[in-house]
Amino acid sequence: MTSNPTCRHCGADMPLTFVDLGLSAVANSYVPMDKAGEPEPKYTLHTRVCESCWLVQVDEDVPPEKIFTGDYAYFSSFSDSWLGHMKVYADMVSKRFGLGRESFVVEIASNDGYLLKNFVAAGIPVLGIEPSGSVAAAAEKAGVPTLVEFFGEKLAKRLYDEGKRPDLICSANVLAHVPDINDFVAGVATLLTGEAVYTVEFPHLLRLIEDVQFDTIYHEHYSYLSLLAVEKVFQSKGLRVFDVEVLPTHGGSLRVYACRKEAGHAEGPGLAKVRADETTAKLDSRKGYEGFSERVQAVRTGLLEFLERAKAQGKLVAAYGAAAKGNTLLNYCAIGPDLVAFCVDKNPAKQNTLLPGSRIPVFGVEELRKRQPDFVLILPWNLKAEIITQLADLRAGGTRFVTAVPAIKVTA
């Protein structure tokens, strides 16, 4: 009898640890100020590698209804660079697949309408599917029809029976967020007909490993995806990957294009390139994953040494961006308000709360200008350039900017 967890895709035993980040609060569960004295639930954040299908995954599932709640605080539209990225995508995919007023686009995990509003503006009919009521309401206000439901095979069958035949199904950074990846992909396969296309973006496991992006590991991300694993999951449900793009978003992502296996889409040049890159990195063997934990520990050591030195020198350190990845970093390093005095964020839903686990208070960005910190620790390091540009006045006044991943870097 084995005590190891089993793979959420293929059911194989998983003895191989990728990295164990200990106990952590749920990353997007911000704590109201008036509940500062109350305990919050914490869950094991331990990732393993399936040596059968090579899907990397957390080994304890936090129920999705504990994460994607009615007051879920992540709104996609608060990042200007992300909005620009999705506008370019909408224009490109419309041209590539000839989408027009007779077409139909479905987005799974449509958040606040950040993407679909581009299709709406072009007169293309859309439907968003989003489980969190707070962000779905914002999408409806923006003119994006939205179903407030979790997506899976059952919902896909219902939509199919209602005559919904999308020409494009799209999702960005959702495939990693589903506990039952088989049910999700089966739903996509159910809704795809003929030459219809599914595109999905996700942070690339290869970049996570190479750049020590362990802070993108949190309970909301049930899986950490390589092309290798995604192709296996898709094939099991009758889907075929026919092209891949490498993207700079989220520290390095893939955009995968898939269709039904019998569809006529020819393979694009990106597919062979990414397959070869993953083979070179040995993602199809244990060797590709060994040693990651030690590199993660080195990041923790470097950040704590920097913060302790700043404290000893009487320097004020603040953080920018109440991002989920930042909460993983802070919780793993056991950093609290004694080392990082406060955090700021543009999103009003996160302001005047406490970060989960670390209990660092969150304010609006103007707090930085009030208190003029010596250092700003940028938690969403993938938006570093955008954030430093926004805070040019602070930089001119002597504030320096710090990122911790893949190693401490201070920008004057």
ChimeraX attribute file (.defattr): number of C-alpha atoms within 10 A of each C-alpha:
attribute: neighborCount
match mode: 1-to-1
recipient: residues
	/A:1	3
	/A:2	8
	/A:3	8
	/A:4	13
	/A:5	16
	/A:6	16
	/A:7	22
	/A:8	19
	/A:9	21
	/A:10	16
	/A:11	12
	/A:12	15
	/A:13	16
	/A:14	21
	/A:15	15
	/A:16	16
	/A:17	19
	/A:18	21
	/A:19	23
	/A:20	16
	/A:21	22
	/A:22	12
	/A:23	15
	/A:24	25
	/A:25	22
	/A:26	23
	/A:27	23
	/A:28	23
	/A:29	25
	/A:30	26
	/A:31	22
	/A:32	17
	/A:33	15
	/A:34	10
	/A:35	11
	/A:36	13
	/A:37	8
	/A:38	8
	/A:39	9
	/A:40	14
	/A:41	11
	/A:42	14
	/A:43	14
	/A:44	18
	/A:45	23
	/A:46	20
	/A:47	23
	/A:48	25
	/A:49	24
	/A:50	25
	/A:51	18
	/A:52	16
	/A:53	19
	/A:54	24
	/A:55	25
	/A:56	25
	/A:57	27
	/A:58	28
	/A:59	23
	/A:60	15
	/A:61	15
	/A:62	18
	/A:63	11
	/A:64	16
	/A:65	11
	/A:66	12
	/A:67	18
	/A:68	21
	/A:69	16
	/A:70	16
	/A:71	14
	/A:72	19
	/A:73	19
	/A:74	21
	/A:75	17
	/A:76	17
	/A:77	16
	/A:78	14
	/A:79	16
	/A:80	11
	/A:81	13
	/A:82	17
	/A:83	16
	/A:84	13
	/A:85	15
	/A:86	16
	/A:87	17
	/A:88	13
	/A:89	14
	/A:90	18
	/A:91	14
	/A:92	12
	/A:93	13
	/A:94	17
	/A:95	11
	/A:96	9
	/A:97	13
	/A:98	10
	/A:99	19
	/A:100	15
	/A:101	11
	/A:102	9
	/A:103	16
	/A:104	18
	/A:105	23
	/A:106	23
	/A:107	24
	/A:108	26
	/A:109	27
	/A:110	28
	/A:111	27
	/A:112	27
	/A:113	30
	/A:114	22
	/A:115	28
	/A:116	29
	/A:117	20
	/A:118	19
	/A:119	21
	/A:120	19
	/A:121	10
	/A:122	15
	/A:123	13
	/A:124	18
	/A:125	19
	/A:126	21
	/A:127	21
	/A:128	27
	/A:129	22
	/A:130	25
	/A:131	24
	/A:132	25
	/A:133	20
	/A:134	21
	/A:135	26
	/A:136	27
	/A:137	19
	/A:138	17
	/A:139	23
	/A:140	15
	/A:141	12
	/A:142	15
	/A:143	14
	/A:144	25
	/A:145	20
	/A:146	27
	/A:147	19
	/A:148	19
	/A:149	16
	/A:150	18
	/A:151	20
	/A:152	20
	/A:153	18
	/A:154	15
	/A:155	17
	/A:156	20
	/A:157	17
	/A:158	13
	/A:159	14
	/A:160	17
	/A:161	11
	/A:162	9
	/A:163	10
	/A:164	17
	/A:165	19
	/A:166	22
	/A:167	22
	/A:168	24
	/A:169	23
	/A:170	23
	/A:171	19
	/A:172	19
	/A:173	17
	/A:174	18
	/A:175	24
	/A:176	19
	/A:177	19
	/A:178	19
	/A:179	23
	/A:180	15
	/A:181	20
	/A:182	18
	/A:183	17
	/A:184	22
	/A:185	23
	/A:186	21
	/A:187	20
	/A:188	26
	/A:189	21
	/A:190	21
	/A:191	25
	/A:192	23
	/A:193	17
	/A:194	13
	/A:195	17
	/A:196	18
	/A:197	23
	/A:198	25
	/A:199	19
	/A:200	19
	/A:201	22
	/A:202	24
	/A:203	26
	/A:204	21
	/A:205	22
	/A:206	24
	/A:207	16
	/A:208	22
	/A:209	19
	/A:210	12
	/A:211	16
	/A:212	20
	/A:213	23
	/A:214	22
	/A:215	22
	/A:216	22
	/A:217	24
	/A:218	26
	/A:219	30
	/A:220	24
	/A:221	19
	/A:222	25
	/A:223	27
	/A:224	26
	/A:225	22
	/A:226	24
	/A:227	24
	/A:228	17
	/A:229	20
	/A:230	20
	/A:231	17
	/A:232	18
	/A:233	21
	/A:234	22
	/A:235	15
	/A:236	15
	/A:237	18
	/A:238	15
	/A:239	23
	/A:240	22
	/A:241	25
	/A:242	22
	/A:243	20
	/A:244	24
	/A:245	16
	/A:246	17
	/A:247	16
	/A:248	11
	/A:249	17
	/A:250	20
	/A:251	17
	/A:252	17
	/A:253	22
	/A:254	24
	/A:255	20
	/A:256	21
	/A:257	21
	/A:258	26
	/A:259	26
	/A:260	25
	/A:261	18
	/A:262	11
	/A:263	16
	/A:264	11
	/A:265	18
	/A:266	9
	/A:267	14
	/A:268	14
	/A:269	12
	/A:270	14
	/A:271	18
	/A:272	12
	/A:273	14
	/A:274	20
	/A:275	15
	/A:276	11
	/A:277	12
	/A:278	17
	/A:279	14
	/A:280	11
	/A:281	15
	/A:282	14
	/A:283	22
	/A:284	18
	/A:285	13
	/A:286	14
	/A:287	10
	/A:288	16
	/A:289	21
	/A:290	13
	/A:291	12
	/A:292	17
	/A:293	16
	/A:294	10
	/A:295	17
	/A:296	23
	/A:297	15
	/A:298	13
	/A:299	21
	/A:300	19
	/A:301	13
	/A:302	16
	/A:303	23
	/A:304	17
	/A:305	13
	/A:306	16
	/A:307	20
	/A:308	14
	/A:309	13
	/A:310	17
	/A:311	15
	/A:312	8
	/A:313	9
	/A:314	10
	/A:315	15
	/A:316	19
	/A:317	25
	/A:318	26
	/A:319	25
	/A:320	26
	/A:321	24
	/A:322	30
	/A:323	20
	/A:324	25
	/A:325	20
	/A:326	23
	/A:327	30
	/A:328	27
	/A:329	27
	/A:330	24
	/A:331	22
	/A:332	22
	/A:333	17
	/A:334	14
	/A:335	19
	/A:336	17
	/A:337	14
	/A:338	12
	/A:339	20
	/A:340	22
	/A:341	15
	/A:342	24
	/A:343	29
	/A:344	23
	/A:345	21
	/A:346	16
	/A:347	19
	/A:348	13
	/A:349	15
	/A:350	26
	/A:351	21
	/A:352	19
	/A:353	23
	/A:354	24
	/A:355	30
	/A:356	26
	/A:357	26
	/A:358	21
	/A:359	22
	/A:360	25
	/A:361	25
	/A:362	27
	/A:363	22
	/A:364	17
	/A:365	17
	/A:366	12
	/A:367	16
	/A:368	20
	/A:369	11
	/A:370	8
	/A:371	10
	/A:372	18
	/A:373	21
	/A:374	18
	/A:375	24
	/A:376	27
	/A:377	24
	/A:378	24
	/A:379	26
	/A:380	22
	/A:381	23
	/A:382	16
	/A:383	18
	/A:384	17
	/A:385	9
	/A:386	13
	/A:387	17
	/A:388	17
	/A:389	11
	/A:390	11
	/A:391	15
	/A:392	11
	/A:393	12
	/A:394	20
	/A:395	19
	/A:396	10
	/A:397	11
	/A:398	13
	/A:399	21
	/A:400	18
	/A:401	24
	/A:402	25
	/A:403	20
	/A:404	21
	/A:405	22
	/A:406	20
	/A:407	18
	/A:408	16
	/A:409	15
	/A:410	14
	/A:411	12
	/A:412	11
